[in-house]
């Protein structure tokens, strides 16, 4: 029964090439991702724009990818 419950909670995600996402939408997706849980990057000497650029670089370098979860109908960034 536990295995069935775990299967129900698994994401059914599909990778979405970041190049197929409108630039403004991608920018907002990355901004939302890096600012989750109230992260304040200025304390580390890094601005929100710097952090967004770091994530964009990870997407370009194929170190991260955008995944759309079909069950929750949400997009997320995950490391490769």
Phi and psi in degrees as a GROMACS rama.xvg file:
@    title "Ramachandran Plot"
@    xaxis  label "Phi"
@    yaxis  label "Psi"
@TYPE xy
-61.9557  -41.1195  UNK-2
-62.9695  -40.2896  UNK-3
-62.1888  -42.111  UNK-4
-62.5852  -43.3179  UNK-5
-63.3669  -39.0892  UNK-6
-63.1768  -39.0064  UNK-7
-66.1536  -29.3506  UNK-8
-88.0343  -10.6243  UNK-9
-69.218  145.584  UNK-10
-76.0933  146.742  UNK-11
-110.247  82.2993  UNK-12
-101.821  152.063  UNK-13
-126.341  139.276  UNK-14
-74.0825  137.312  UNK-15
-116.971  116.318  UNK-16
-58.0104  127.084  UNK-17
-60.9385  -24.5948  UNK-18
-71.11  -15.0089  UNK-19
-95.791  4.01205  UNK-20
-100.535  133.977  UNK-21
-53.0547  136.164  UNK-22
-52.0795  -40.7577  UNK-23
-66.3675  -39.4859  UNK-24
-67.2739  -43.3747  UNK-25
-61.679  -42.5036  UNK-26
-58.1703  -46.5662  UNK-27
-67.682  -37.7079  UNK-28
-62.0753  -45.74  UNK-29
-66.6081  -42.4422  UNK-30
-59.8745  -43.1529  UNK-31
-64.0215  -41.1207  UNK-32
-62.853  -47.9815  UNK-33
-75.8598  -15.648  UNK-34
-104.219  10.678  UNK-35
-60.7525  153.105  UNK-36
57.5096  27.9958  UNK-37
69.3679  25.253  UNK-38
-57.8928  132.999  UNK-39
-119.662  100.628  UNK-40
-76.389  -14.8357  UNK-41
-67.3398  -26.2759  UNK-42
-64.8692  -26.8003  UNK-43
-96.6485  6.29737  UNK-44
79.6784  18.1352  UNK-45
-123.184  128.199  UNK-46
-83.7552  164.909  UNK-47
-57.4063  -41.7229  UNK-48
-62.3813  -39.2779  UNK-49
-62.4451  -44.6839  UNK-50
-66.2245  -40.6274  UNK-51
-60.553  -43.2224  UNK-52
-63.6042  -37.7158  UNK-53
-62.2892  -43.6335  UNK-54
-67.7489  -41.402  UNK-55
-60.2534  -39.7116  UNK-56
-63.4392  -39.5321  UNK-57
-64.2177  -37.1352  UNK-58
-64.4408  -46.1649  UNK-59
-61.6616  -37.4463  UNK-60
-85.3845  5.22455  UNK-61
59.9092  32.069  UNK-62
-96.0394  -10.3168  UNK-63
-143.898  160.55  UNK-64
-147.479  160.759  UNK-65
-96.7429  129.892  UNK-66
-124.471  133.139  UNK-67
-104.355  122.249  UNK-68
-86.9594  117.501  UNK-69
-68.218  -29.5361  UNK-70
-73.8884  -48.9262  UNK-71
-90.9053  -9.32433  UNK-72
55.8562  46.1309  UNK-73
-128.507  154.924  UNK-74
-106.528  149.562  UNK-75
-146.051  158.741  UNK-76
-103.271  132.107  UNK-77
-132.174  152.106  UNK-78
-80.4474  153.033  UNK-79
